[in-house]
Amino acid sequence: MRVGLITPEPGHPLLAATTALLAPEHVVEPVDPASAPPARVADVYLLKSRTPHALALARELELRGAAVLNSASATALCQDRTAMAELADAAGLPFAATRTFAALAPLPDDPDLTYPLVVKSRHSRRHDLVARADDAAGLRALAGEWAREPVVVQEFTANSGWDHKLWVIGDRVFAALRRSELAPDGRGPTRSLALDGLPPGWAELALRVGEVFALDVYGVDLIDADGSPLIVDVNAFPGIRGQRGAPEALAELALGAGGGRLIPRARARSAQESCSTP
């Protein structure tokens, strides 16, 4: 089987470990996201890049019949925090209430905002804006650098200062605790967490997110909001570092999708929608 890695970093620990598992019996080909589509299409591609070039390449490969995990459309949706919140709300997922603004600059003068709040870049990317503002003065300070940035705003929910990081590969769930970047002392270490250390129903909620967002490899950030889970972010194909069994799960998922034993969620949804169209 031929497995393509759409990424500028094929040496990423998760991908490198997965490649080591696959390489003895299969061909694993790193694919530069900025390159033209290869002449020979692989059986399955792992899309671990979110650049416009990578998404365009993935779309072209999908049109040529390749299985892509995750699909370009599902990956792109997770980059738009407004679309993410709308989809989660429509599906009844416990997602942080989200408002969208065309630019940050006017927000300090908005009398309808409730503090403290969390302000984030609407479009998720490296080094984007994610910050807490306790008052209008805090927003003005952020506007000094991010005045024209399209943003989403969420009311700050009191919590322990630790994010529950849940990662899913196929039907396998992995978990950790990470000190939130919004905590007073800033982002801190990540601690592994056994699944039986999660509150009841949280692993099932993470699996439900994959169904709603048509994702096969993804992360869900949860906080404990007075005993109930609250989703604050969904990420397509995150790093999933240091999780025992993750490379094995990814290798199994790739082989299943490439061999036709597993239908990627986005492809399954597309087929279902086609069948239901009169």
PASEBA-1860 file (N, C-alpha, C; in nm, 3 decimals):
! residues 278
1> MRVGLITP> 0.084/-0.119/0.000/0.000/0.000/0.000/0.088/0.124/0.000 ~ 0.040/0.229/-0.063/0.113/0.356/-0.065/0.040/0.456/0.025 ~ 0.115/0.514/0.118/0.062/0.610/0.214/0.134/0.742/0.195 ~ 0.060/0.849/0.169/0.119/0.981/0.151/0.102/1.066/0.275 ~ 0.204/1.143/0.310/0.200/1.234/0.425/0.205/1.376/0.372 ~ 0.093/1.445/0.376/0.090/1.585/0.330/0.130/1.673/0.448 ~ 0.255/1.710/0.451/0.308/1.785/0.564/0.443/1.843/0.529 ~ 0.478/1.959/0.584/0.614/2.010/0.568/0.709/1.950/0.671
9> EPGHPLLA> 0.654/1.870/0.766/0.734/1.815/0.875/0.712/1.664/0.887 ~ 0.761/1.586/0.791/0.743/1.440/0.802/0.816/1.379/0.922 ~ 0.910/1.455/0.980/0.980/1.407/1.098/0.909/1.434/1.229 ~ 0.788/1.492/1.223/0.710/1.512/1.344/0.701/1.379/1.420 ~ 0.716/1.379/1.553/0.722/1.252/1.627/0.609/1.154/1.596 ~ 0.486/1.202/1.587/0.375/1.110/1.558/0.388/1.050/1.419 ~ 0.420/1.134/1.320/0.432/1.084/1.182/0.555/0.995/1.167 ~ 0.665/1.032/1.232/0.786/0.951/1.221/0.765/0.812/1.281
17> ATTALLAP> 0.697/0.807/1.395/0.672/0.678/1.459/0.575/0.595/1.376 ~ 0.475/0.660/1.316/0.380/0.589/1.231/0.449/0.536/1.106 ~ 0.537/0.618/1.049/0.613/0.575/0.931/0.698/0.453/0.963 ~ 0.760/0.452/1.079/0.843/0.338/1.118/0.762/0.209/1.127 ~ 0.638/0.220/1.167/0.551/0.103/1.175/0.508/0.054/1.037 ~ 0.486/0.148/0.945/0.434/0.113/0.814/0.542/0.073/0.715 ~ 0.659/0.134/0.725/0.762/0.122/0.621/0.807/-0.021/0.589 ~ 0.813/-0.113/0.686/0.859/-0.247/0.649/0.775/-0.316/0.542
25> EHVVEPVD> 0.646/-0.284/0.533/0.560/-0.354/0.437/0.490/-0.261/0.339 ~ 0.503/-0.130/0.358/0.429/-0.035/0.275/0.521/0.080/0.235 ~ 0.480/0.154/0.132/0.555/0.270/0.086/0.495/0.395/0.150 ~ 0.577/0.469/0.221/0.532/0.593/0.284/0.603/0.709/0.215 ~ 0.524/0.802/0.160/0.579/0.910/0.078/0.545/1.046/0.137 ~ 0.643/1.120/0.189/0.616/1.258/0.228/0.581/1.341/0.104 ~ 0.482/1.428/0.117/0.438/1.513/0.007/0.444/1.658/0.053 ~ 0.524/1.738/-0.013/0.533/1.881/0.018/0.398/1.945/-0.013
33> PASAPPAR> 0.335/2.012/0.086/0.204/2.073/0.060/0.204/2.173/-0.055 ~ 0.318/2.233/-0.084/0.325/2.332/-0.191/0.352/2.270/-0.327 ~ 0.367/2.140/-0.334/0.402/2.075/-0.461/0.278/2.048/-0.545 ~ 0.301/2.017/-0.671/0.191/1.976/-0.759/0.147/1.836/-0.720 ~ 0.023/1.798/-0.752/-0.023/1.663/-0.721/0.068/1.559/-0.785 ~ 0.101/1.453/-0.713/0.190/1.351/-0.769/0.124/1.280/-0.887 ~ 0.208/1.231/-0.979/0.155/1.160/-1.095/0.083/1.033/-1.054 ~ 0.140/0.964/-0.957/0.077/0.842/-0.907/0.013/0.871/-0.772
41> VADVYLLK> -0.116/0.850/-0.765/-0.189/0.880/-0.642/-0.175/0.764/-0.544 ~ -0.147/0.796/-0.418/-0.135/0.695/-0.315/-0.274/0.643/-0.277 ~ -0.274/0.534/-0.201/-0.401/0.476/-0.157/-0.469/0.563/-0.051 ~ -0.388/0.627/0.031/-0.442/0.710/0.139/-0.341/0.819/0.171 ~ -0.393/0.935/0.211/-0.308/1.047/0.251/-0.346/1.092/0.391 ~ -0.245/1.126/0.469/-0.265/1.187/0.600/-0.239/1.336/0.585 ~ -0.341/1.417/0.605/-0.331/1.561/0.584/-0.296/1.630/0.716 ~ -0.166/1.649/0.739/-0.122/1.719/0.860/-0.062/1.853/0.821
49> SRTPHALA> -0.143/1.935/0.760/-0.107/2.071/0.723/-0.236/2.145/0.694 ~ -0.240/2.273/0.729/-0.364/2.349/0.712/-0.347/2.470/0.620 ~ -0.236/2.475/0.548/-0.212/2.589/0.460/-0.304/2.583/0.339 ~ -0.327/2.696/0.273/-0.409/2.693/0.151/-0.357/2.597/0.046 ~ -0.223/2.591/0.032/-0.165/2.497/-0.065/-0.198/2.353/-0.029 ~ -0.187/2.320/0.099/-0.214/2.183/0.143/-0.361/2.147/0.121 ~ -0.450/2.239/0.152/-0.593/2.211/0.133/-0.627/2.195/-0.015 ~ -0.567/2.278/-0.099/-0.592/2.266/-0.244/-0.540/2.133/-0.296
57> LARELELR> -0.423/2.092/-0.249/-0.366/1.964/-0.290/-0.456/1.850/-0.245 ~ -0.503/1.856/-0.122/-0.590/1.750/-0.071/-0.719/1.741/-0.150 ~ -0.775/1.856/-0.186/-0.899/1.855/-0.266/-0.876/1.788/-0.401 ~ -0.763/1.819/-0.463/-0.732/1.759/-0.593/-0.716/1.608/-0.580 ~ -0.651/1.563/-0.475/-0.631/1.420/-0.454/-0.764/1.350/-0.425 ~ -0.851/1.417/-0.353/-0.984/1.360/-0.327/-1.061/1.344/-0.458 ~ -1.052/1.444/-0.546/-1.120/1.435/-0.675/-1.066/1.320/-0.759 ~ -0.939/1.286/-0.737/-0.878/1.176/-0.811/-0.898/1.042/-0.744
65> GAAVLNSA> -0.980/1.040/-0.639/-1.021/0.914/-0.579/-0.944/0.871/-0.456 ~ -0.848/0.950/-0.410/-0.770/0.910/-0.294/-0.849/0.934/-0.165 ~ -0.826/0.848/-0.068/-0.879/0.870/0.066/-0.786/0.968/0.137 ~ -0.842/1.074/0.196/-0.761/1.174/0.266/-0.814/1.187/0.409 ~ -0.724/1.177/0.504/-0.757/1.187/0.646/-0.680/1.304/0.707 ~ -0.749/1.409/0.750/-0.892/1.434/0.735/-0.918/1.498/0.599 ~ -1.043/1.506/0.558/-1.072/1.569/0.430/-1.037/1.717/0.433 ~ -1.018/1.774/0.314/-0.987/1.917/0.305/-1.100/2.001/0.363
73> SATALCQD> -1.224/1.963/0.336/-1.337/2.043/0.384/-1.348/2.039/0.535 ~ -1.328/1.922/0.596/-1.336/1.911/0.741/-1.221/1.987/0.807 ~ -1.103/1.980/0.747/-0.988/2.052/0.800/-1.010/2.203/0.794 ~ -1.061/2.250/0.680/-1.086/2.393/0.663/-1.191/2.444/0.761 ~ -1.295/2.364/0.786/-1.400/2.409/0.877/-1.344/2.435/1.016 ~ -1.251/2.351/1.060/-1.195/2.367/1.194/-1.104/2.489/1.206 ~ -1.072/2.552/1.094/-0.993/2.674/1.099/-1.081/2.798/1.116 ~ -1.211/2.783/1.098/-1.304/2.895/1.110/-1.381/2.879/1.240
81> RTAMAELA> -1.345/2.955/1.342/-1.406/2.937/1.473/-1.554/2.974/1.473 ~ -1.597/3.059/1.383/-1.740/3.090/1.373/-1.816/2.970/1.320 ~ -1.768/2.911/1.210/-1.833/2.793/1.153/-1.831/2.677/1.251 ~ -1.721/2.664/1.324/-1.708/2.558/1.423/-1.817/2.571/1.529 ~ -1.834/2.690/1.582/-1.934/2.712/1.687/-2.075/2.690/1.634 ~ -2.101/2.735/1.512/-2.235/2.718/1.455/-2.269/2.571/1.435 ~ -2.174/2.493/1.385/-2.198/2.351/1.364/-2.218/2.279/1.497 ~ -2.134/2.310/1.594/-2.148/2.247/1.725/-2.282/2.280/1.789
89> DAAGLPFA> -2.323/2.405/1.779/-2.450/2.446/1.837/-2.567/2.376/1.769 ~ -2.561/2.365/1.636/-2.669/2.299/1.561/-2.681/2.152/1.598 ~ -2.566/2.091/1.634/-2.565/1.949/1.669/-2.594/1.924/1.817 ~ -2.610/2.031/1.893/-2.639/2.016/2.034/-2.519/1.984/2.120 ~ -2.399/2.010/2.071/-2.279/1.987/2.149/-2.260/2.101/2.251 ~ -2.206/2.072/2.367/-2.185/2.177/2.469/-2.064/2.262/2.434 ~ -2.083/2.359/2.346/-1.974/2.443/2.296/-1.989/2.582/2.356 ~ -1.876/2.646/2.382/-1.878/2.781/2.439/-1.955/2.876/2.348
97> ATRTFAAL> -2.049/2.953/2.406/-2.126/3.050/2.329/-2.031/3.149/2.263 ~ -2.052/3.173/2.134/-1.954/3.246/2.053/-2.020/3.357/1.972 ~ -1.961/3.476/1.978/-2.005/3.588/1.895/-1.889/3.629/1.803 ~ -1.924/3.672/1.683/-1.822/3.705/1.582/-1.824/3.854/1.552 ~ -1.704/3.911/1.536/-1.690/4.053/1.503/-1.591/4.067/1.388 ~ -1.618/4.161/1.299/-1.535/4.181/1.180/-1.397/4.234/1.214 ~ -1.384/4.301/1.328/-1.254/4.355/1.369/-1.255/4.374/1.520 ~ -1.137/4.369/1.580/-1.126/4.385/1.724/-1.137/4.530/1.768
105> APLPDDPD> -1.094/4.624/1.685/-1.080/4.763/1.726/-1.204/4.824/1.793 ~ -1.327/4.803/1.741/-1.443/4.867/1.804/-1.491/4.803/1.933 ~ -1.442/4.685/1.968/-1.500/4.611/2.079/-1.491/4.681/2.215 ~ -1.383/4.753/2.247/-1.379/4.816/2.379/-1.495/4.912/2.405 ~ -1.558/4.962/2.299/-1.670/5.057/2.316/-1.805/4.988/2.309 ~ -1.807/4.855/2.300/-1.933/4.781/2.291/-1.992/4.763/2.431 ~ -2.109/4.824/2.460/-2.165/4.816/2.596/-2.228/4.682/2.627 ~ -2.246/4.597/2.526/-2.314/4.469/2.548/-2.218/4.356/2.585
113> LTYPLVVK> -2.090/4.382/2.587/-1.994/4.277/2.623/-1.994/4.256/2.774 ~ -1.980/4.129/2.813/-1.975/4.092/2.955/-1.835/4.042/2.987 ~ -1.775/4.097/3.092/-1.639/4.060/3.130/-1.640/3.971/3.253 ~ -1.534/3.889/3.268/-1.421/3.869/3.176/-1.465/3.790/3.054 ~ -1.387/3.804/2.947/-1.419/3.734/2.824/-1.291/3.682/2.759 ~ -1.313/3.593/2.666/-1.202/3.537/2.589/-1.218/3.583/2.445 ~ -1.113/3.638/2.389/-1.115/3.684/2.250/-1.013/3.603/2.170 ~ -1.057/3.555/2.054/-0.971/3.471/1.970/-0.981/3.518/1.826
121> SRHSRRHD> -0.874/3.498/1.751/-0.881/3.519/1.607/-0.992/3.430/1.551 ~ -1.070/3.485/1.458/-1.174/3.401/1.398/-1.111/3.283/1.324 ~ -1.001/3.310/1.255/-0.937/3.207/1.174/-0.818/3.150/1.249 ~ -0.828/3.023/1.285/-0.725/2.955/1.363/-0.600/2.933/1.278 ~ -0.484/2.966/1.335/-0.356/2.949/1.268/-0.246/2.961/1.372 ~ -0.124/2.933/1.332/-0.013/2.948/1.426/0.002/3.093/1.469 ~ 0.028/3.111/1.597/0.052/3.243/1.654/-0.069/3.336/1.637 ~ -0.189/3.279/1.641/-0.308/3.363/1.633/-0.338/3.422/1.771
129> LVARADDA> -0.445/3.500/1.778/-0.482/3.566/1.903/-0.571/3.476/1.986 ~ -0.530/3.448/2.107/-0.613/3.380/2.208/-0.578/3.446/2.341 ~ -0.671/3.524/2.396/-0.638/3.601/2.516/-0.763/3.624/2.600 ~ -0.740/3.647/2.727/-0.847/3.684/2.819/-0.841/3.835/2.841 ~ -0.959/3.897/2.843/-0.968/4.041/2.875/-1.064/4.057/2.992 ~ -1.020/4.123/3.096/-1.103/4.140/3.215/-1.186/4.268/3.213 ~ -1.156/4.357/3.118/-1.231/4.481/3.107/-1.200/4.546/2.972 ~ -1.265/4.661/2.947/-1.245/4.730/2.819/-1.100/4.773/2.801
137> AGLRALAG> -1.033/4.806/2.911/-0.893/4.846/2.901/-0.808/4.730/2.849 ~ -0.841/4.611/2.893/-0.769/4.494/2.844/-0.790/4.473/2.695 ~ -0.912/4.498/2.648/-0.938/4.487/2.504/-0.862/4.593/2.426 ~ -0.856/4.714/2.481/-0.783/4.820/2.411/-0.635/4.785/2.398 ~ -0.580/4.723/2.500/-0.440/4.682/2.493/-0.420/4.580/2.382 ~ -0.514/4.487/2.367/-0.504/4.388/2.260/-0.520/4.455/2.123 ~ -0.606/4.554/2.116/-0.631/4.621/1.989/-0.508/4.695/1.938 ~ -0.415/4.726/2.028/-0.294/4.792/1.982/-0.218/4.710/1.879
145> EWAREPVV> -0.228/4.577/1.889/-0.159/4.490/1.794/-0.254/4.423/1.696 ~ -0.382/4.407/1.737/-0.474/4.324/1.659/-0.597/4.402/1.613 ~ -0.585/4.531/1.593/-0.701/4.617/1.568/-0.791/4.565/1.455 ~ -0.731/4.522/1.344/-0.811/4.482/1.227/-0.841/4.333/1.222 ~ -0.803/4.262/1.325/-0.821/4.116/1.325/-0.968/4.077/1.340 ~ -1.024/3.997/1.249/-1.158/3.940/1.272/-1.150/3.845/1.392 ~ -1.244/3.859/1.484/-1.234/3.783/1.609/-1.368/3.719/1.646 ~ -1.357/3.620/1.734/-1.475/3.568/1.804/-1.455/3.598/1.952
153> VQEFTANS> -1.568/3.615/2.021/-1.564/3.647/2.163/-1.651/3.546/2.238 ~ -1.597/3.493/2.347/-1.668/3.399/2.431/-1.660/3.447/2.575 ~ -1.769/3.432/2.648/-1.764/3.466/2.790/-1.668/3.371/2.860 ~ -1.587/3.425/2.949/-1.494/3.341/3.023/-1.571/3.256/3.124 ~ -1.545/3.126/3.122/-1.609/3.033/3.214/-1.510/2.996/3.323 ~ -1.548/3.021/3.447/-1.459/2.988/3.559/-1.428/2.839/3.557 ~ -1.301/2.805/3.575/-1.259/2.665/3.572/-1.130/2.650/3.650 ~ -1.076/2.529/3.652/-0.958/2.499/3.733/-0.829/2.558/3.677
161> GWDHKLWV> -0.833/2.605/3.551/-0.711/2.651/3.485/-0.641/2.542/3.408 ~ -0.700/2.423/3.406/-0.645/2.310/3.331/-0.741/2.272/3.220 ~ -0.689/2.259/3.098/-0.768/2.210/2.986/-0.757/2.059/2.979 ~ -0.868/1.994/2.956/-0.865/1.851/2.924/-0.843/1.840/2.774 ~ -0.731/1.780/2.736/-0.699/1.759/2.595/-0.737/1.615/2.559 ~ -0.836/1.601/2.475/-0.877/1.469/2.427/-0.843/1.459/2.280 ~ -0.771/1.353/2.245/-0.733/1.330/2.106/-0.797/1.201/2.060 ~ -0.842/1.199/1.937/-0.909/1.082/1.883/-0.844/1.041/1.751
169> IGDRVFAA> -0.813/0.913/1.739/-0.764/0.855/1.614/-0.856/0.738/1.582 ~ -0.941/0.755/1.482/-1.040/0.652/1.453/-1.137/0.641/1.568 ~ -1.137/0.526/1.638/-1.224/0.510/1.754/-1.145/0.503/1.884 ~ -1.015/0.541/1.878/-0.930/0.542/1.998/-0.923/0.682/2.056 ~ -0.942/0.692/2.187/-0.938/0.820/2.256/-0.816/0.823/2.346 ~ -0.743/0.934/2.342/-0.627/0.958/2.428/-0.653/1.087/2.504 ~ -0.593/1.100/2.622/-0.626/1.217/2.705/-0.505/1.268/2.780 ~ -0.511/1.398/2.813/-0.407/1.462/2.894/-0.466/1.587/2.957
177> LRRSELAP> -0.397/1.639/3.055/-0.429/1.768/3.115/-0.319/1.866/3.077 ~ -0.358/1.986/3.037/-0.259/2.088/3.003/-0.300/2.220/3.070 ~ -0.203/2.283/3.132/-0.229/2.413/3.194/-0.270/2.511/3.086 ~ -0.384/2.578/3.105/-0.439/2.666/3.003/-0.352/2.789/2.981 ~ -0.345/2.833/2.856/-0.273/2.957/2.826/-0.347/3.078/2.881 ~ -0.473/3.060/2.923/-0.550/3.168/2.982/-0.540/3.171/3.134 ~ -0.471/3.073/3.192/-0.452/3.072/3.336/-0.360/3.188/3.377 ~ -0.372/3.235/3.502/-0.292/3.351/3.545/-0.142/3.332/3.525
185> DGRGPTRS> -0.093/3.209/3.541/0.050/3.185/3.524/0.086/3.137/3.385 ~ -0.011/3.139/3.292/0.016/3.104/3.154/0.024/2.955/3.132 ~ 0.045/2.917/3.005/0.050/2.776/2.968/0.163/2.704/3.040 ~ 0.132/2.585/3.086/0.230/2.506/3.158/0.242/2.367/3.100 ~ 0.288/2.273/3.180/0.317/2.139/3.129/0.190/2.061/3.094 ~ 0.211/1.953/3.018/0.103/1.860/2.985/0.123/1.734/3.066 ~ 0.015/1.685/3.126/0.021/1.564/3.206/-0.066/1.457/3.142 ~ -0.012/1.340/3.123/-0.091/1.230/3.068/-0.206/1.198/3.163
193> LALDGLPP> -0.315/1.150/3.106/-0.435/1.121/3.184/-0.497/0.992/3.131 ~ -0.514/0.895/3.218/-0.579/0.770/3.178/-0.726/0.796/3.150 ~ -0.783/0.719/3.058/-0.924/0.741/3.022/-1.015/0.723/3.142 ~ -0.978/0.634/3.234/-1.065/0.617/3.351/-1.053/0.733/3.449 ~ -0.961/0.826/3.419/-0.952/0.948/3.498/-1.040/1.060/3.446 ~ -1.106/1.036/3.331/-1.198/1.136/3.276/-1.334/1.126/3.344 ~ -1.405/1.238/3.356/-1.542/1.230/3.407/-1.627/1.143/3.315 ~ -1.730/1.080/3.368/-1.816/0.993/3.286/-1.875/1.067/3.167
201> GWAELALR> -1.868/1.004/3.050/-1.929/1.059/2.930/-1.838/1.148/2.847 ~ -1.721/1.186/2.899/-1.637/1.279/2.824/-1.572/1.213/2.704 ~ -1.529/1.088/2.717/-1.470/1.019/2.602/-1.575/1.000/2.493 ~ -1.697/0.967/2.532/-1.806/0.951/2.435/-1.837/1.083/2.366 ~ -1.828/1.192/2.441/-1.849/1.324/2.381/-1.743/1.352/2.275 ~ -1.619/1.318/2.304/-1.511/1.339/2.206/-1.538/1.260/2.078 ~ -1.586/1.138/2.090/-1.619/1.058/1.972/-1.735/1.119/1.895 ~ -1.829/1.176/1.965/-1.944/1.241/1.900/-1.897/1.362/1.818
209> VGEVFALD> -1.796/1.433/1.866/-1.741/1.547/1.791/-1.692/1.502/1.653 ~ -1.626/1.387/1.648/-1.578/1.336/1.519/-1.691/1.311/1.422 ~ -1.802/1.258/1.471/-1.918/1.233/1.385/-1.975/1.365/1.333 ~ -1.986/1.464/1.419/-2.045/1.592/1.380/-1.955/1.666/1.281 ~ -1.824/1.664/1.305/-1.732/1.741/1.222/-1.669/1.660/1.108 ~ -1.709/1.533/1.095/-1.657/1.445/0.989/-1.505/1.435/0.994 ~ -1.452/1.416/1.116/-1.308/1.406/1.138/-1.272/1.264/1.180 ~ -1.154/1.220/1.139/-1.102/1.089/1.178/-0.982/1.099/1.271
217> VYGVDLID> -0.908/1.209/1.262/-0.793/1.235/1.350/-0.809/1.378/1.400 ~ -0.830/1.396/1.531/-0.864/1.532/1.576/-0.843/1.545/1.727 ~ -0.850/1.668/1.772/-0.839/1.697/1.914/-0.958/1.778/1.960 ~ -0.996/1.759/2.085/-1.106/1.834/2.146/-1.055/1.892/2.277 ~ -1.065/2.023/2.293/-1.027/2.088/2.418/-1.152/2.110/2.502 ~ -1.151/2.057/2.623/-1.265/2.067/2.713/-1.224/2.132/2.844 ~ -1.315/2.206/2.904/-1.296/2.252/3.041/-1.414/2.203/3.124 ~ -1.388/2.192/3.252/-1.491/2.151/3.346/-1.566/2.275/3.393
225> ADGSPLIV> -1.689/2.291/3.346/-1.770/2.408/3.380/-1.870/2.368/3.488 ~ -1.826/2.377/3.612/-1.912/2.343/3.725/-1.966/2.202/3.714 ~ -1.878/2.109/3.676/-1.916/1.969/3.670/-1.962/1.920/3.535 ~ -1.977/2.010/3.438/-2.022/1.972/3.305/-1.914/2.005/3.203 ~ -1.900/1.923/3.097/-1.798/1.952/2.996/-1.839/2.068/2.906 ~ -1.742/2.152/2.874/-1.764/2.262/2.780/-1.652/2.258/2.677 ~ -1.689/2.243/2.550/-1.591/2.239/2.442/-1.547/2.381/2.408 ~ -1.417/2.405/2.406/-1.367/2.537/2.371/-1.290/2.538/2.240
233> DVNAFPGI> -1.255/2.419/2.186/-1.185/2.416/2.059/-1.187/2.275/2.002 ~ -1.182/2.266/1.869/-1.170/2.140/1.797/-1.058/2.159/1.695 ~ -0.964/2.066/1.690/-0.849/2.077/1.602/-0.840/1.955/1.511 ~ -0.820/1.981/1.381/-0.801/1.873/1.286/-0.654/1.831/1.287 ~ -0.629/1.702/1.310/-0.496/1.640/1.305/-0.394/1.716/1.389 ~ -0.413/1.720/1.521/-0.314/1.784/1.609/-0.191/1.694/1.627 ~ -0.095/1.741/1.706/0.031/1.671/1.720/0.024/1.538/1.794 ~ -0.058/1.531/1.899/-0.075/1.408/1.978/0.062/1.353/2.018
241> RGQRGAPE> 0.136/1.430/2.091/0.271/1.390/2.133/0.266/1.309/2.262 ~ 0.353/1.210/2.268/0.374/1.138/2.392/0.261/1.049/2.437 ~ 0.171/1.012/2.348/0.059/0.926/2.385/0.086/0.783/2.340 ~ 0.104/0.695/2.435/0.135/0.556/2.403/0.019/0.494/2.324 ~ 0.053/0.432/2.213/-0.047/0.367/2.129/-0.098/0.454/2.015 ~ -0.064/0.585/2.016/-0.114/0.674/1.911/-0.057/0.640/1.774 ~ 0.075/0.616/1.760/0.127/0.579/1.627/0.064/0.450/1.574 ~ 0.043/0.352/1.661/-0.019/0.227/1.620/-0.162/0.252/1.572
249> ALAELALG> -0.235/0.337/1.644/-0.372/0.367/1.604/-0.376/0.439/1.470 ~ -0.280/0.531/1.447/-0.277/0.604/1.321/-0.239/0.512/1.206 ~ -0.143/0.422/1.228/-0.106/0.327/1.124/-0.223/0.238/1.087 ~ -0.295/0.192/1.188/-0.412/0.107/1.164/-0.520/0.183/1.087 ~ -0.540/0.308/1.124/-0.641/0.389/1.056/-0.603/0.412/0.910 ~ -0.477/0.443/0.884/-0.432/0.466/0.747/-0.449/0.341/0.661 ~ -0.412/0.226/0.714/-0.424/0.102/0.638/-0.571/0.066/0.615 ~ -0.654/0.093/0.712/-0.796/0.065/0.695/-0.859/0.151/0.589
257> AGGGRLIP> -0.825/0.281/0.588/-0.881/0.372/0.488/-0.823/0.344/0.350 ~ -0.693/0.317/0.345/-0.630/0.289/0.216/-0.675/0.159/0.155 ~ -0.706/0.061/0.239/-0.748/-0.069/0.190/-0.896/-0.084/0.171 ~ -0.971/0.021/0.203/-1.115/0.016/0.183/-1.192/-0.050/0.296 ~ -1.124/-0.089/0.403/-1.194/-0.151/0.516/-1.260/-0.047/0.605 ~ -1.216/0.076/0.592/-1.269/0.187/0.671/-1.300/0.302/0.577 ~ -1.419/0.356/0.587/-1.457/0.470/0.504/-1.437/0.598/0.584 ~ -1.352/0.690/0.538/-1.334/0.816/0.611/-1.468/0.883/0.636
265> RARARSAQ> -1.481/0.948/0.749/-1.610/1.004/0.788/-1.664/1.104/0.686 ~ -1.576/1.187/0.630/-1.623/1.285/0.532/-1.677/1.216/0.408 ~ -1.610/1.109/0.364/-1.656/1.037/0.246/-1.787/0.965/0.275 ~ -1.799/0.906/0.394/-1.923/0.838/0.432/-2.039/0.937/0.437 ~ -2.012/1.057/0.491/-2.120/1.157/0.498/-2.161/1.202/0.358 ~ -2.063/1.222/0.271/-2.094/1.264/0.135/-2.180/1.159/0.064 ~ -2.147/1.031/0.084/-2.224/0.925/0.021/-2.365/0.920/0.078 ~ -2.376/0.941/0.209/-2.508/0.939/0.272/-2.594/1.055/0.221
273> ESCSTP> -2.533/1.173/0.207/-2.608/1.288/0.158/-2.650/1.268/0.013 ~ -2.564/1.204/-0.067/-2.600/1.177/-0.206/-2.719/1.082/-0.216 ~ -2.720/0.982/-0.129/-2.830/0.885/-0.129/-2.961/0.945/-0.084 ~ -2.952/1.047/0.004/-3.075/1.107/0.057/-3.128/1.218/-0.031 ~ -3.050/1.259/-0.133/-3.095/1.366/-0.224/-3.192/1.308/-0.326 ~ -3.315/1.365/-0.335/-3.412/1.311/-0.430/-3.367/1.332/-0.574
END
